[in-house]
């Protein structure tokens, strides 16, 4: 056989190999496992002082030039914008593009950004790197590019669907949240983003997570829509022992609402990104826990084996509930974690942190597994994140849910029809849903209600609500020690079977 023939034979497998090349979760997991076997190397910031000391308003001036967007040629339905480092976003992350033939780094160039009047020198910007990125997609109109996903800071990211505005955040992982020892914030240090084909309606992102006591490999596939959905697969490795590993953590803000009014006059009746924690337990039970802005740190733990889902929801969708023309809280999405596979025994935890204003994310919800892997051994987890404004889509239609919880001074109607406060506290809970809407007003369901030993239940009454075509429950309690919280539960039932989710509320302590 001649030389040309030999070359032709070798060309066949080489050509096949080029076309069959692929990048997947295992490629990132190899890196995560190797990192976990090494000592932790804290990342070093290369940010000049002028950018590190920026006020938030000045950081907002530092804008990405849209004409520099990655994939701006229109051959894919997505584009990438990039965040510049600044303020506390002072660590560079490496961002790679995955194509059909290989991986290449997307390199930082200061020409991608408009620095406005910020006092930075060109020499200070060499090889800085990006702080994060945005995914851009024609979400609301075919001819308009909208932000779909924002990835910035530690392992935080935010996602919106059609007609939504940014609100709460999700995270890759949480470690020792709300423990006296202090929380550890793992960070995504490197990303690999698949270049999608023109007809692809989803975008695949791989991420490498690193922290002093854990590493991880992530595959995230974002699917934009009326409700945008993010499919997550993660493989985690521990470097060292961890007391509390938080899986699928969600972070939100609750300042005040109908169940906890603001003590000073405010034209906004409510101000929050989320108003409650919803849980779908492995045994089929649904729980709803309205959020609080407590006077001191509070952690609520719910024993849930193999959860079917949990999330921080924004159930109020009426502008009149918020009256905020700037921040549009009624358009902020709920985030629902749909678990995939068997998650085993553990707890859903809710952390509520005191905050004086809306600039602090003071709410955290996460899954805490009972069993953690040995150091260096993998923990595989999968879930689907839904970002939605459709409460009915996130709930069992056969069960009613709580549309609102309202706090009131307790009173008793006198013979002269004047209501006289009696020193009690009242909670008014509205249950709604398709099955309740079909129920006759003269056929009230049964109420199961209880309070803990720090309160006496004075009233448990239910009446039809013709406006919502549901039922309003009034619970009036006499608190024994205001410096301690009161745990309350209530549900609608019929023939011993639930008609509604379980309302599980903690009336916060007042010092």
C-alpha positions as CSV (number, residue, x, y, z in Angstrom):
1,X,0.0,0.0,0.0
2,X,1.3,3.4,-1.0
3,X,1.9,6.4,1.3
4,X,-1.3,8.1,0.1
5,X,-3.4,5.1,1.0
6,X,-2.0,4.9,4.5
7,X,-2.9,8.5,5.1
8,X,-6.4,8.0,3.8
9,X,-6.9,5.1,6.3
10,X,-5.7,7.2,9.2
11,X,-8.0,10.1,8.2
12,X,-11.2,8.1,8.8
13,X,-10.9,7.7,12.6
14,X,-9.5,11.1,13.0
15,X,-12.5,12.7,11.2
16,X,-14.9,10.6,13.3
17,X,-13.2,11.6,16.5
18,X,-13.6,15.3,15.6
19,X,-17.3,14.9,15.0
20,X,-18.0,12.8,18.1
21,X,-16.2,15.1,20.5
22,X,-18.4,16.1,23.4
23,X,-18.2,17.9,26.8
24,X,-20.3,16.7,29.7
25,X,-20.7,16.8,33.5
26,X,-18.0,14.1,33.9
27,X,-15.4,16.4,32.5
28,X,-16.1,19.0,35.2
29,X,-16.5,16.3,37.9
30,X,-12.9,15.1,37.2
31,X,-11.7,18.7,38.0
32,X,-13.9,18.9,41.1
33,X,-12.7,15.6,42.5
34,X,-9.1,16.5,41.9
35,X,-9.6,19.9,43.6
36,X,-11.2,18.2,46.6
37,X,-8.1,16.0,47.1
38,X,-5.9,19.1,47.3
39,X,-5.7,21.8,49.9
40,X,-7.8,24.8,49.3
41,X,-6.1,27.7,47.5
42,X,-8.0,30.9,48.3
43,X,-8.4,32.9,45.0
44,X,-6.6,36.2,44.8
45,X,-8.1,39.4,43.7
46,X,-6.4,41.4,41.0
47,X,-8.8,44.3,41.2
48,X,-7.4,47.9,41.4
49,X,-8.4,50.0,44.4
50,X,-10.4,52.5,42.2
51,X,-12.8,49.7,41.2
52,X,-12.8,47.9,44.6
53,X,-14.0,51.0,46.4
54,X,-16.9,51.8,44.0
55,X,-20.2,52.7,45.4
56,X,-23.1,50.7,44.0
57,X,-24.4,53.7,41.9
58,X,-20.9,54.0,40.4
59,X,-20.6,50.3,39.7
60,X,-23.8,50.5,37.8
61,X,-22.2,53.0,35.5
62,X,-19.7,50.3,34.4
63,X,-21.7,48.9,31.6
64,X,-21.0,46.1,29.1
65,X,-21.2,47.3,25.4
66,X,-24.1,45.5,23.8
67,X,-22.3,45.6,20.4
68,X,-19.7,43.3,22.0
69,X,-22.1,40.6,22.9
70,X,-20.9,37.1,22.4
71,X,-22.9,35.3,19.6
72,X,-24.2,38.7,18.5
73,X,-24.1,37.5,14.8
74,X,-27.6,36.1,15.4
75,X,-26.8,32.5,14.5
76,X,-28.1,31.4,17.9
77,X,-31.2,32.5,19.9
78,X,-29.0,33.5,22.8
79,X,-26.3,36.1,23.5
80,X,-23.8,36.5,26.4
81,X,-23.1,39.8,28.1
82,X,-20.4,40.0,30.8
83,X,-20.1,41.6,34.2
84,X,-17.0,43.7,35.0
85,X,-15.3,43.2,38.4
86,X,-16.0,46.0,40.9
87,X,-17.1,46.5,44.6
88,X,-17.2,43.2,46.4
89,X,-17.3,41.3,43.0
90,X,-13.6,41.3,43.1
91,X,-12.6,37.8,42.0
92,X,-12.3,36.8,38.3
93,X,-14.1,33.8,37.0
94,X,-13.0,31.9,33.9
95,X,-15.6,31.6,31.2
96,X,-15.2,29.1,28.3
97,X,-17.2,28.4,25.2
98,X,-17.9,24.8,24.2
99,X,-18.3,24.1,20.5
100,X,-18.6,21.0,18.4
101,X,-14.8,20.8,18.1
102,X,-13.5,21.9,21.4
103,X,-13.2,24.4,24.2
104,X,-11.8,27.9,24.1
105,X,-11.7,30.6,26.7
106,X,-13.7,33.8,26.2
107,X,-11.0,36.4,27.2
108,X,-11.6,39.6,29.0
109,X,-11.0,42.8,27.0
110,X,-11.6,46.3,28.6
111,X,-12.9,47.4,25.2
112,X,-16.0,45.4,25.9
113,X,-17.0,47.9,28.6
114,X,-18.0,51.5,28.9
115,X,-16.3,53.0,32.0
116,X,-18.2,56.3,31.9
117,X,-16.4,58.8,34.2
118,X,-14.9,56.2,36.5
119,X,-11.3,57.0,37.6
120,X,-9.6,54.0,36.1
121,X,-6.3,53.9,34.2
122,X,-5.9,51.6,31.1
123,X,-2.9,49.9,32.6
124,X,-4.9,48.8,35.6
125,X,-7.3,46.8,33.4
126,X,-4.9,44.4,31.8
127,X,-5.9,40.7,32.3
128,X,-8.6,41.5,34.9
129,X,-11.1,38.9,33.9
130,X,-14.9,38.8,34.2
131,X,-17.0,38.9,37.4
132,X,-19.9,36.9,35.8
133,X,-22.2,36.9,32.9
134,X,-25.8,37.4,31.7
135,X,-27.8,35.2,29.3
136,X,-29.8,37.3,26.8
137,X,-32.8,36.0,24.9
138,X,-35.8,37.4,23.1
139,X,-38.0,36.4,26.0
140,X,-40.9,38.9,25.7
141,X,-40.8,39.7,22.0
142,X,-39.1,38.2,19.0
143,X,-37.3,41.5,18.1
144,X,-36.2,42.4,21.6
145,X,-33.4,41.0,23.6
146,X,-34.1,40.6,27.3
147,X,-32.1,39.3,30.3
148,X,-33.0,35.7,31.0
149,X,-30.3,34.8,33.5
150,X,-27.8,36.6,35.6
151,X,-24.8,34.9,37.2
152,X,-22.8,37.1,39.6
153,X,-21.2,36.6,43.0
154,X,-20.2,33.4,44.8
155,X,-22.6,30.7,43.4
156,X,-25.6,33.1,43.0
157,X,-27.8,33.3,39.9
158,X,-31.2,34.8,39.0
159,X,-33.6,33.7,36.3
160,X,-36.8,35.3,35.0
161,X,-39.6,34.1,32.7
162,X,-41.8,36.1,30.3
163,X,-43.2,39.3,31.9
164,X,-41.2,38.9,35.1
165,X,-38.5,41.1,36.7
166,X,-35.6,40.0,38.8
167,X,-36.3,39.2,42.4
168,X,-35.0,36.3,44.5
169,X,-31.8,34.4,43.8
170,X,-30.8,30.7,43.7
171,X,-27.4,29.4,44.6
172,X,-25.3,26.4,43.8
173,X,-24.6,25.4,47.4
174,X,-24.8,26.7,50.9
175,X,-22.5,25.6,53.8
176,X,-23.2,26.2,57.5
177,X,-25.9,28.8,57.0
178,X,-27.0,30.5,60.2
179,X,-24.5,28.6,62.4
180,X,-22.5,30.5,65.1
181,X,-19.3,29.3,63.4
182,X,-20.2,31.5,60.3
183,X,-21.4,30.7,56.8
184,X,-19.1,29.5,54.0
185,X,-19.9,30.8,50.6
186,X,-18.8,28.4,47.8
187,X,-18.1,30.1,44.5
188,X,-18.3,29.2,40.8
189,X,-14.8,29.6,39.7
190,X,-15.1,28.5,36.1
191,X,-17.8,28.1,33.5
192,X,-18.2,26.2,30.2
193,X,-21.1,27.4,28.0
194,X,-22.2,25.4,25.1
195,X,-22.7,27.3,21.8
196,X,-26.3,26.4,20.8
197,X,-27.4,25.7,17.3
198,X,-29.8,28.2,15.7
199,X,-32.9,25.9,16.4
200,X,-31.9,25.2,20.0
201,X,-34.3,26.6,22.6
202,X,-32.2,25.9,25.6
203,X,-28.7,26.8,26.8
204,X,-26.4,24.4,28.6
205,X,-23.9,25.8,31.2
206,X,-21.4,23.8,33.1
207,X,-19.8,25.2,36.3
208,X,-16.9,24.3,38.7
209,X,-17.6,25.1,42.3
210,X,-14.9,25.6,44.9
211,X,-14.7,26.4,48.6
212,X,-12.6,25.6,51.6
213,X,-14.6,22.5,52.5
214,X,-16.4,21.5,49.2
215,X,-16.1,21.3,45.5
216,X,-18.7,20.5,42.9
217,X,-19.5,20.0,39.2
218,X,-22.7,21.4,37.8
219,X,-24.7,21.1,34.6
220,X,-27.4,23.7,34.2
221,X,-29.8,23.8,31.2
222,X,-31.9,27.0,31.0
223,X,-35.2,26.8,29.0
224,X,-36.8,30.2,28.6
225,X,-40.5,30.6,28.5
226,X,-43.7,31.9,30.2
227,X,-42.1,30.1,33.2
228,X,-38.4,29.7,32.7
229,X,-37.0,26.4,33.9
230,X,-33.5,25.5,34.9
231,X,-32.5,21.8,35.0
232,X,-29.6,21.2,37.5
233,X,-27.4,18.2,37.9
234,X,-24.6,18.4,40.5
235,X,-21.9,16.2,41.7
236,X,-20.4,17.4,45.0
237,X,-17.3,16.4,46.9
238,X,-16.4,17.4,50.5
239,X,-12.8,18.4,51.4
240,X,-13.6,18.4,55.1
241,X,-16.5,17.8,57.5
242,X,-19.5,20.1,57.1
243,X,-22.2,20.5,59.8
244,X,-24.9,21.8,57.5
245,X,-24.8,21.2,53.7
246,X,-27.5,23.3,52.0
247,X,-28.8,21.8,48.7
248,X,-30.7,23.9,46.1
249,X,-30.6,27.0,48.3
250,X,-32.9,29.9,47.5
251,X,-32.2,33.5,48.8
252,X,-34.9,36.2,49.0
253,X,-36.0,39.4,50.8
254,X,-39.0,39.9,53.1
255,X,-39.3,43.3,54.8
256,X,-43.0,43.6,55.6
257,X,-46.3,42.4,54.5
258,X,-50.0,41.8,55.5
259,X,-49.0,39.3,58.2
260,X,-46.3,41.7,59.6
261,X,-47.1,45.4,58.8
262,X,-44.4,48.0,58.9
263,X,-44.5,50.0,62.1
264,X,-44.1,53.4,60.3
265,X,-46.3,55.0,57.6
266,X,-45.4,53.6,54.2
267,X,-47.4,54.0,50.9
268,X,-46.4,50.5,50.1
269,X,-48.7,48.0,51.9
270,X,-46.2,45.1,51.3
271,X,-42.5,44.9,50.4
272,X,-41.0,41.5,49.6
273,X,-39.6,39.3,46.9
274,X,-41.3,36.3,48.4
275,X,-44.0,36.0,51.0
276,X,-43.8,32.3,52.0
277,X,-42.1,29.0,52.0
278,X,-44.0,26.1,50.3
279,X,-43.2,22.5,50.8
280,X,-44.5,19.3,49.1
281,X,-43.5,16.5,51.4
282,X,-42.7,13.0,50.4
283,X,-45.9,11.7,52.0
284,X,-47.9,14.1,49.8
285,X,-48.6,16.8,52.4
286,X,-48.4,20.4,51.3
287,X,-47.2,23.1,53.8
288,X,-47.3,26.9,53.6
289,X,-45.2,29.0,56.0
290,X,-45.6,32.8,55.6
291,X,-42.4,34.7,56.0
292,X,-41.3,37.0,58.8
293,X,-38.8,39.8,59.3
294,X,-37.8,38.7,62.8
295,X,-36.3,40.8,65.6
296,X,-33.6,38.1,66.0
297,X,-32.2,35.3,63.8
298,X,-34.7,32.5,63.4
299,X,-34.3,29.0,61.9
300,X,-37.3,26.8,61.3
301,X,-36.7,23.2,60.4
302,X,-39.2,20.8,58.8
303,X,-38.5,17.1,58.9
304,X,-39.2,16.0,55.3
305,X,-38.1,12.6,54.0
306,X,-37.6,12.5,50.2
307,X,-39.2,15.9,49.5
308,X,-41.1,16.3,46.2
309,X,-40.4,20.0,46.1
310,X,-40.1,23.2,48.0
311,X,-39.8,26.9,47.1
312,X,-40.0,30.5,48.1
313,X,-43.1,31.9,46.5
314,X,-44.6,35.3,45.8
315,X,-48.3,34.6,46.0
316,X,-49.6,38.2,45.8
317,X,-49.9,39.2,42.2
318,X,-52.0,42.3,42.5
319,X,-50.3,45.7,42.0
320,X,-52.5,47.1,44.8
321,X,-50.7,44.9,47.3
322,X,-47.4,46.7,46.7
323,X,-48.1,50.1,45.0
324,X,-44.4,50.3,43.9
325,X,-44.0,51.6,40.3
326,X,-40.2,51.2,40.4
327,X,-39.6,47.8,41.8
328,X,-42.8,46.0,40.7
329,X,-42.8,43.3,43.3
330,X,-46.0,41.7,41.8
331,X,-43.9,40.8,38.8
332,X,-41.1,39.0,40.7
333,X,-41.1,35.3,40.2
334,X,-41.6,32.5,42.6
335,X,-38.9,29.8,42.6
336,X,-39.9,26.2,43.0
337,X,-37.4,23.3,43.4
338,X,-38.8,20.2,41.9
339,X,-36.7,17.3,43.2
340,X,-35.6,14.6,40.8
341,X,-34.8,11.1,42.1
342,X,-34.8,10.0,45.7
343,X,-33.3,12.7,48.0
344,X,-33.6,10.5,51.1
345,X,-34.1,11.7,54.7
346,X,-33.5,15.3,55.7
347,X,-35.0,18.7,56.5
348,X,-36.2,21.7,54.6
349,X,-34.8,24.7,56.6
350,X,-36.0,28.3,56.5
351,X,-33.7,31.0,57.8
352,X,-35.1,34.4,58.6
353,X,-32.6,37.2,59.4
354,X,-33.6,40.7,60.7
355,X,-33.3,43.5,58.2
356,X,-34.0,47.2,58.5
357,X,-34.5,47.8,54.7
358,X,-35.0,46.0,51.4
359,X,-31.4,46.0,50.3
360,X,-30.6,42.9,52.3
361,X,-31.6,39.4,51.2
362,X,-32.7,38.1,54.6
363,X,-34.5,34.9,53.7
364,X,-32.9,31.5,52.9
365,X,-34.6,28.2,52.1
366,X,-32.6,25.0,51.6
367,X,-32.6,21.2,51.8
368,X,-30.4,19.7,54.4
369,X,-29.7,16.0,53.9
370,X,-29.2,13.8,57.0
371,X,-26.5,11.8,55.4
372,X,-23.4,13.4,53.9
373,X,-20.8,11.7,51.8
374,X,-17.4,10.8,53.2
375,X,-14.6,13.2,52.3
376,X,-13.7,12.7,48.7
377,X,-16.8,10.6,47.8
378,X,-19.4,12.0,45.4
379,X,-22.9,13.2,46.2
380,X,-25.1,13.3,43.1
381,X,-28.2,15.5,43.2
382,X,-30.7,16.6,40.5
383,X,-33.6,19.0,40.5
384,X,-35.6,21.3,38.3
385,X,-36.0,25.0,39.2
386,X,-39.2,26.7,38.0
387,X,-39.4,30.5,37.9
388,X,-43.1,31.3,37.8
389,X,-45.9,33.8,38.5
390,X,-48.6,31.1,38.2
391,X,-49.4,29.8,41.7
392,X,-51.9,27.2,40.4
393,X,-49.1,25.6,38.3
394,X,-47.0,25.2,41.4
395,X,-49.6,23.5,43.5
396,X,-51.9,20.4,43.6
397,X,-55.2,21.6,42.0
398,X,-57.0,19.2,44.3
399,X,-56.0,21.1,47.4
400,X,-56.8,24.7,48.3
401,X,-53.9,27.0,49.2
402,X,-53.4,30.1,51.3
403,X,-53.7,33.3,49.3
404,X,-52.9,35.7,52.1
405,X,-52.3,35.8,55.9
406,X,-53.3,39.1,57.6
407,X,-52.4,40.2,61.2
408,X,-54.9,42.2,63.2
409,X,-55.5,43.4,66.7
410,X,-58.0,41.0,68.3
411,X,-61.4,42.3,69.2
412,X,-64.9,41.2,70.1
413,X,-68.1,42.7,68.7
414,X,-70.2,44.3,71.4
415,X,-74.0,44.4,71.7
416,X,-73.9,48.0,70.3
417,X,-71.9,46.5,67.3
418,X,-68.7,48.4,68.2
419,X,-65.6,46.1,68.1
420,X,-63.8,46.2,71.4
421,X,-60.1,45.2,71.5
422,X,-59.5,42.5,74.1
423,X,-55.7,42.2,74.2
424,X,-55.6,39.2,71.8
425,X,-54.0,38.8,68.4
426,X,-55.9,37.8,65.3
427,X,-54.7,36.0,62.2
428,X,-57.0,36.0,59.1
429,X,-56.1,33.3,56.6
430,X,-57.7,33.1,53.2
431,X,-57.9,29.7,51.5
432,X,-58.6,29.6,47.7
433,X,-58.6,27.1,44.9
434,X,-60.6,25.4,42.2
435,X,-62.3,22.9,44.5
436,X,-63.3,25.6,47.0
437,X,-64.7,27.8,44.2
438,X,-67.2,25.0,43.4
439,X,-68.2,24.6,47.0
440,X,-71.5,26.1,48.1
441,X,-71.4,28.9,50.6
442,X,-73.7,27.1,53.0
443,X,-71.4,24.0,53.1
444,X,-68.3,25.1,55.1
445,X,-65.5,22.6,55.5
446,X,-64.1,21.5,58.8
447,X,-61.1,23.4,60.3
448,X,-58.3,21.7,62.1
449,X,-56.3,24.3,64.1
450,X,-53.8,24.3,66.9
451,X,-51.4,26.6,68.7
452,X,-48.5,25.8,71.0
453,X,-48.3,26.2,74.7
454,X,-47.4,29.9,74.5
455,X,-50.9,30.9,73.5
456,X,-54.5,30.2,74.2
457,X,-56.8,29.8,71.2
458,X,-59.8,32.1,71.8
459,X,-61.5,32.0,68.4
460,X,-61.5,29.5,65.5
461,X,-64.1,30.7,63.0
462,X,-64.6,30.1,59.3
463,X,-66.8,32.1,56.9
464,X,-67.3,32.1,53.1
465,X,-65.5,34.8,51.1
466,X,-67.6,35.7,48.1
467,X,-64.9,37.8,46.6
468,X,-62.3,35.0,46.3
469,X,-64.9,32.3,46.3
470,X,-62.9,30.7,49.0
471,X,-63.0,30.6,52.8
472,X,-61.6,33.0,55.4
473,X,-60.3,31.5,58.7
474,X,-60.0,33.7,61.8
475,X,-57.8,32.5,64.6
476,X,-57.7,34.7,67.7
477,X,-55.1,34.0,70.3
478,X,-54.0,35.2,73.7
479,X,-50.2,35.3,73.8
480,X,-48.7,34.3,77.2
481,X,-45.1,35.5,76.7
482,X,-44.6,38.0,73.9
483,X,-40.9,37.5,74.1
484,X,-41.3,34.0,72.8
485,X,-42.8,33.0,69.4
486,X,-46.1,31.2,68.9
487,X,-46.3,28.2,66.6
488,X,-49.7,27.9,64.8
489,X,-51.1,25.3,62.3
490,X,-54.4,25.1,60.5
491,X,-55.9,23.2,57.5
492,X,-59.3,22.6,55.9
493,X,-60.5,19.0,55.9
494,X,-63.5,16.9,55.0
495,X,-64.2,13.4,56.1
496,X,-60.7,13.3,57.6
497,X,-59.0,14.1,54.3
498,X,-57.3,17.4,53.6
499,X,-59.0,20.0,51.4
500,X,-56.2,22.4,51.7
501,X,-52.5,22.7,52.3
502,X,-51.4,23.1,55.9
503,X,-50.9,26.6,57.1
504,X,-47.9,26.5,59.4
505,X,-47.1,29.9,60.9
506,X,-44.7,31.3,63.5
507,X,-46.1,34.4,65.2
508,X,-42.7,36.1,65.9
509,X,-41.5,37.2,69.3
510,X,-41.5,40.8,70.4
511,X,-39.0,42.1,72.8
